[in-house]
Amino acid sequence: MKKRDKRTNKQAHERNADSETSRRYRLQPDEVGMLEQFRRIKEEAEAAGLDVDSVRSGWIKSEDASLYFKNPNYKTPEQIGIEVMGKELLEEFKDYAPKYPTIKRNKSKDGHLLIVDPADIHIGKLCTAYETGADYNENIAVKRVLEGVKGLLDKSNGFNIDKILFVAGNDILHTDTPNKTTKGTQVEQDGTWYGNFLTAKKLYVDIIEMLIQVADVEMVFNPSNHDYQSGFFLAQTIEAHFNNSKNVTFDVSIAHRKYSVYGNSLIMTTHGDGAKQIDLGSLMSVEAKEHWAGAEHRYAYTHHVHHKSSKDYINISVETLRSPSPADSWHATKGFISKEAVEAFIHSKENGQVARLTHFY
């Protein structure tokens, strides 16, 4: 009886194994061929001393045929340079990170998320009241933002804040190289590019040190059109600075759109110079598909245009944010003038966005 039981169990195990194998995805012949071709490309690149991601296209030749290919994993030298330099900087800066004591907090069932989003600060932007009606420079930018963040924290006092989402990037710097944006647009600049960078670094450190006194902080970085590279390096530097703090987490990749989850809210932040607003819901369903179905509330906070707007689409609510910086000469001449402010939003775990906070200047 025992021998029959063992044999029966073994047969059942084999059937289960066969069933599990049958459920596994089997590569089709053409897919096997594609993998073999990519392996050939990789081998050829390595034989030539190249990283396969740096090969844009090429030819695979045999005695009977020649095949031209384009590498879907190709990365431009700029993309590779940004990634490599970012990693090297991050590892080096971590060695000099200051020590931050861990702040222990009690978990709260009725807590709220505070999104602090000082958008389009443009440190290095130069405006004069004589020409545009308002003064703005490096020092005014810092003063305004610190005053604004403090004002937003004061306005949030009536809520039990158990997490803060700090949105960084979004044209924190006015230029990427001396007197020029990333694409080479010539602009008037207050101060030097490196002085602006150091000023922005201190500003972000001061803000995060202020925020962690209230709740743990998650910083997300949105790349932008004025300072695509400098903004990325700045975000990496801030992450390294807080390497020894357990109360701050980071998402500072070069990805254009970032996602955060709080309760049943799925939140996207993006600069706003990329995809159209009407497409953001569809992009969210693909890029954050693991959270999409479980989210009852979906939001996208965008920037770039320096004025306030809010629109509900079928599957997402989209808001654009104001900027603390006034119009410069070109924008003032064209009539692109809007109210200056920094903004924040409060989300509950169950009901999504429940409050908007604005600090005007």
C-alpha positions as CSV (number, residue, x, y, z in Angstrom):
1,M,0.0,0.0,0.0
2,K,2.8,2.4,0.9
3,K,4.7,1.6,-2.3
4,R,1.6,2.3,-4.4
5,D,1.1,5.6,-2.6
6,K,4.7,6.6,-3.3
7,R,4.3,5.7,-7.0
8,T,1.0,7.6,-7.2
9,N,2.6,10.7,-5.6
10,K,5.5,10.5,-8.0
11,Q,3.2,10.3,-11.0
12,A,1.2,13.2,-9.7
13,H,4.4,15.3,-9.2
14,E,5.4,14.5,-12.8
15,R,2.0,15.5,-14.1
16,N,2.2,18.8,-12.2
17,A,5.7,19.4,-13.6
18,D,4.5,18.7,-17.1
19,S,1.5,21.0,-16.6
20,E,3.8,23.8,-15.3
21,T,6.1,23.3,-18.3
22,S,3.2,23.5,-20.7
23,R,2.1,26.8,-19.1
24,R,5.6,28.4,-19.7
25,Y,5.9,30.6,-22.8
26,R,7.7,28.9,-25.6
27,L,9.8,30.9,-28.0
28,Q,8.7,30.8,-31.6
29,P,11.3,30.0,-34.3
30,D,11.4,33.6,-35.5
31,E,12.0,34.8,-31.9
32,V,14.8,32.3,-31.4
33,G,16.3,33.7,-34.6
34,M,16.1,37.2,-33.3
35,L,17.8,36.2,-30.0
36,E,20.6,34.5,-32.0
37,Q,21.0,37.6,-34.2
38,F,21.3,39.9,-31.1
39,R,23.8,37.5,-29.6
40,R,25.8,37.7,-32.8
41,I,25.6,41.5,-32.7
42,K,26.8,41.5,-29.0
43,E,29.7,39.2,-29.8
44,E,30.8,41.3,-32.7
45,A,30.6,44.5,-30.6
46,E,32.6,42.9,-27.8
47,A,35.2,41.6,-30.2
48,A,35.7,45.2,-31.5
49,G,35.9,46.5,-27.9
50,L,32.5,48.2,-28.0
51,D,29.6,48.3,-25.6
52,V,26.6,46.8,-27.6
53,D,24.4,49.8,-26.4
54,S,26.8,52.2,-28.2
55,V,26.3,50.5,-31.6
56,R,23.6,52.3,-33.5
57,S,23.4,50.0,-36.5
58,G,25.6,47.7,-38.6
59,W,25.8,44.7,-40.9
60,I,25.8,41.0,-40.2
61,K,27.4,39.1,-43.1
62,S,27.6,35.5,-44.0
63,E,28.7,33.7,-47.1
64,D,25.2,33.8,-48.6
65,A,23.7,37.1,-47.4
66,S,24.2,40.5,-45.7
67,L,21.7,41.8,-43.1
68,Y,21.5,45.4,-42.1
69,F,20.2,46.0,-38.5
70,K,19.3,48.9,-36.2
71,N,20.0,48.3,-32.5
72,P,16.9,49.0,-30.4
73,N,19.0,49.3,-27.3
74,Y,21.2,52.0,-28.8
75,K,22.0,55.0,-26.5
76,T,23.5,58.2,-27.7
77,P,26.9,59.2,-26.3
78,E,25.1,62.0,-24.4
79,Q,22.8,59.4,-22.7
80,I,25.7,57.1,-21.9
81,G,27.8,60.0,-20.6
82,I,25.0,61.3,-18.3
83,E,24.5,57.8,-16.8
84,V,28.2,57.0,-16.3
85,M,29.1,60.4,-14.9
86,G,26.0,60.4,-12.7
87,K,26.9,57.0,-11.1
88,E,30.6,58.1,-10.6
89,L,29.6,61.4,-9.0
90,L,27.0,59.7,-6.8
91,E,29.5,57.1,-5.4
92,E,32.1,59.7,-4.8
93,F,29.8,62.2,-3.0
94,K,28.4,59.4,-0.8
95,D,31.8,59.2,1.0
96,Y,31.3,62.8,2.1
97,A,27.7,62.7,3.1
98,P,26.9,64.3,6.5
99,K,25.4,62.2,9.2
100,Y,21.6,62.7,9.8
101,P,20.0,61.3,13.0
102,T,17.1,59.0,12.2
103,I,13.7,60.5,13.2
104,K,11.4,57.7,14.4
105,R,7.7,58.3,13.7
106,N,4.5,56.6,14.6
107,K,2.4,55.1,11.8
108,S,-1.0,56.8,11.3
109,K,-4.1,55.4,9.8
110,D,-5.6,58.8,9.1
111,G,-2.5,60.4,7.7
112,H,-2.2,62.6,4.7
113,L,0.4,63.1,1.9
114,L,1.7,66.6,1.3
115,I,3.0,67.2,-2.2
116,V,5.5,70.2,-2.1
117,D,6.1,71.3,-5.7
118,P,8.0,74.6,-6.1
119,A,7.9,74.6,-9.9
120,D,10.1,76.4,-12.5
121,I,12.3,78.3,-10.0
122,H,14.8,79.2,-12.8
123,I,17.8,80.0,-10.6
124,G,20.0,82.3,-12.7
125,K,17.1,84.0,-14.4
126,L,17.4,87.8,-14.7
127,C,14.5,90.2,-14.7
128,T,14.4,93.9,-14.0
129,A,11.4,95.9,-12.9
130,Y,12.5,98.7,-15.2
131,E,11.9,96.5,-18.2
132,T,9.3,93.8,-17.1
133,G,7.7,95.2,-14.0
134,A,9.3,92.8,-11.6
135,D,12.8,92.1,-10.3
136,Y,14.1,88.5,-10.2
137,N,17.6,87.2,-9.7
138,E,19.5,84.4,-8.0
139,N,19.0,85.8,-4.5
140,I,15.3,86.7,-5.0
141,A,14.6,83.2,-6.3
142,V,16.1,81.5,-3.1
143,K,14.3,84.0,-0.8
144,R,10.9,83.4,-2.6
145,V,11.1,79.6,-2.6
146,L,12.2,79.3,1.1
147,E,9.4,81.8,2.1
148,G,7.0,79.9,0.0
149,V,7.8,76.4,1.3
150,K,7.5,77.7,4.9
151,G,4.2,79.3,4.0
152,L,2.9,76.0,2.5
153,L,3.9,74.1,5.7
154,D,2.1,76.6,7.8
155,K,-1.0,76.1,5.7
156,S,-0.8,72.3,6.1
157,N,-0.9,72.5,9.9
158,G,-4.5,71.4,10.0
159,F,-3.7,68.0,8.5
160,N,-2.0,65.0,9.9
161,I,0.9,64.8,7.5
162,D,2.7,61.4,7.5
163,K,4.6,61.6,4.2
164,I,5.9,64.4,2.0
165,L,6.5,64.1,-1.8
166,F,9.0,66.7,-2.8
167,V,9.0,67.4,-6.5
168,A,12.4,68.6,-7.7
169,G,13.8,69.6,-11.1
170,N,11.4,71.3,-13.5
171,D,13.8,74.0,-14.6
172,I,15.4,74.5,-11.1
173,L,18.2,76.1,-13.1
174,H,17.7,78.7,-15.9
175,T,20.6,77.5,-18.0
176,D,22.5,74.3,-18.8
177,T,25.6,75.9,-20.0
178,P,26.8,79.6,-19.7
179,N,23.9,81.8,-20.9
180,K,22.2,79.0,-22.8
181,T,19.5,76.4,-22.2
182,T,19.9,72.8,-23.1
183,K,19.0,73.3,-26.7
184,G,21.3,76.3,-27.0
185,T,18.7,79.1,-26.6
186,Q,20.5,82.3,-25.6
187,V,19.1,83.8,-22.3
188,E,20.2,86.5,-19.9
189,Q,21.7,85.0,-16.8
190,D,22.3,86.3,-13.3
191,G,25.6,85.0,-11.9
192,T,27.7,82.1,-13.2
193,W,26.4,78.7,-14.2
194,Y,28.5,77.0,-11.4
195,G,27.4,79.6,-8.9
196,N,23.7,78.9,-9.8
197,F,24.3,75.2,-9.4
198,L,25.8,75.6,-5.9
199,T,23.0,77.9,-5.0
200,A,20.4,75.4,-6.1
201,K,22.1,72.6,-4.2
202,K,22.0,74.6,-1.0
203,L,18.4,75.5,-1.6
204,Y,17.3,71.9,-2.0
205,V,19.3,70.8,1.1
206,D,17.7,73.6,3.1
207,I,14.2,72.6,1.9
208,I,14.6,68.9,2.6
209,E,16.0,69.6,6.0
210,M,12.9,71.7,6.7
211,L,10.6,69.0,5.4
212,I,12.0,66.1,7.3
213,Q,11.1,67.8,10.6
214,V,7.4,67.3,9.5
215,A,7.4,63.8,7.9
216,D,9.6,61.4,5.9
217,V,10.3,62.7,2.5
218,E,10.3,61.1,-1.0
219,M,12.1,63.3,-3.6
220,V,11.3,62.8,-7.2
221,F,13.2,64.5,-10.0
222,N,11.6,65.7,-13.3
223,P,14.1,66.4,-16.1
224,S,13.3,69.7,-18.0
225,N,14.2,71.7,-21.0
226,H,16.3,74.5,-19.5
227,D,18.7,72.3,-17.5
228,Y,18.4,68.7,-18.7
229,Q,21.9,67.7,-17.8
230,S,22.7,70.2,-14.9
231,G,19.4,69.4,-13.3
232,F,20.1,65.6,-13.4
233,F,23.6,66.1,-11.8
234,L,22.0,68.4,-9.2
235,A,19.4,65.7,-8.3
236,Q,22.2,63.1,-8.1
237,T,24.2,65.4,-5.8
238,I,21.2,65.8,-3.5
239,E,20.7,62.1,-3.2
240,A,24.3,61.6,-2.3
241,H,24.2,64.4,0.3
242,F,21.4,62.6,2.1
243,N,22.9,59.2,1.7
244,N,23.1,58.8,5.5
245,S,19.5,59.8,6.2
246,K,16.9,57.1,6.6
247,N,14.1,59.7,6.5
248,V,14.6,60.6,2.8
249,T,14.2,58.4,-0.3
250,F,14.8,59.3,-3.9
251,D,13.8,58.7,-7.5
252,V,16.2,60.7,-9.5
253,S,16.6,58.8,-12.7
254,I,16.6,60.5,-16.1
255,A,13.1,59.2,-16.8
256,H,10.8,62.0,-17.9
257,R,7.8,60.9,-15.9
258,K,7.8,59.7,-12.3
259,Y,5.2,57.8,-10.3
260,S,4.3,57.6,-6.7
261,V,1.6,55.7,-4.8
262,Y,-0.2,56.9,-1.7
263,G,-3.2,55.1,-0.4
264,N,-5.4,54.5,-3.5
265,S,-3.9,57.4,-5.4
266,L,-1.5,57.0,-8.3
267,I,0.4,60.2,-8.9
268,M,2.5,61.2,-11.9
269,T,4.8,64.2,-12.0
270,T,6.4,65.4,-15.2
271,H,7.8,68.7,-16.5
272,G,5.2,69.1,-19.2
273,D,7.3,69.7,-22.3
274,G,6.9,66.1,-23.5
275,A,3.7,64.2,-24.0
276,K,0.4,65.9,-24.5
277,Q,-1.9,66.2,-21.5
278,I,-4.6,64.1,-23.1
279,D,-2.1,61.2,-23.5
280,L,-0.9,61.2,-19.9
281,G,-3.6,58.8,-18.7
282,S,-2.7,56.2,-21.3
283,L,1.0,56.6,-20.6
284,M,0.3,56.0,-16.9
285,S,-1.6,52.8,-17.7
286,V,1.4,51.5,-19.5
287,E,4.3,52.9,-17.4
288,A,2.7,52.2,-14.0
289,K,0.6,49.2,-15.0
290,E,1.3,47.4,-11.7
291,H,-0.5,50.2,-9.8
292,W,-3.1,51.3,-12.4
293,A,-5.9,48.9,-11.7
294,G,-5.8,49.3,-8.0
295,A,-5.8,53.1,-8.1
296,E,-9.2,54.8,-7.5
297,H,-7.7,58.3,-8.0
298,R,-5.1,59.2,-10.7
299,Y,-3.4,62.5,-11.0
300,A,-0.7,64.2,-13.1
301,Y,1.1,67.3,-11.9
302,T,2.8,69.1,-14.7
303,H,4.9,72.3,-15.0
304,H,6.7,74.2,-17.8
305,V,4.0,76.8,-18.7
306,H,4.2,78.8,-15.4
307,H,0.4,79.2,-15.1
308,K,-2.4,77.4,-13.3
309,S,-4.8,75.0,-15.1
310,S,-6.8,72.0,-14.1
311,K,-8.6,69.5,-16.3
312,D,-10.3,66.1,-15.7
313,Y,-9.9,63.6,-18.4
314,I,-11.7,60.2,-18.5
315,N,-9.0,58.4,-16.6
316,I,-6.8,61.1,-15.0
317,S,-6.9,64.6,-13.5
318,V,-4.1,66.9,-14.8
319,E,-2.9,70.1,-13.2
320,T,-0.3,72.6,-14.2
321,L,1.5,74.7,-11.6
322,R,2.4,78.3,-11.2
323,S,6.0,79.5,-10.9
324,P,7.7,81.8,-8.4
325,S,9.6,83.5,-11.2
326,P,8.1,86.4,-13.1
327,A,8.3,86.9,-16.9
328,D,11.6,87.8,-18.4
329,S,12.1,90.3,-21.2
330,W,11.0,87.9,-24.0
331,H,8.0,86.5,-22.2
332,A,6.9,90.0,-21.0
333,T,7.1,91.3,-24.6
334,K,5.0,88.4,-25.9
335,G,2.4,88.9,-23.1
336,F,3.1,85.6,-21.3
337,I,2.5,86.9,-17.8
338,S,0.9,85.0,-14.9
339,K,0.5,85.1,-11.2
340,E,3.7,84.0,-9.3
341,A,3.3,81.4,-6.6
342,V,4.5,78.1,-5.2
343,E,1.9,75.3,-4.7
344,A,1.3,72.2,-2.7
345,F,-1.4,69.5,-2.6
346,I,-2.8,67.3,0.1
347,H,-4.0,63.7,-0.5
348,S,-5.8,61.5,1.9
349,K,-5.4,57.7,1.7
350,E,-9.0,57.1,0.6
351,N,-10.2,60.2,-1.1
352,G,-7.3,61.4,-3.2
353,Q,-6.6,65.1,-3.4
354,V,-8.5,66.9,-0.7
355,A,-6.8,70.3,-0.7
356,R,-4.7,72.7,-2.7
357,L,-2.3,75.1,-1.0
358,T,-0.9,78.2,-2.7
359,H,1.6,80.8,-1.5
360,F,1.4,83.9,-3.6
361,Y,4.0,86.7,-4.0
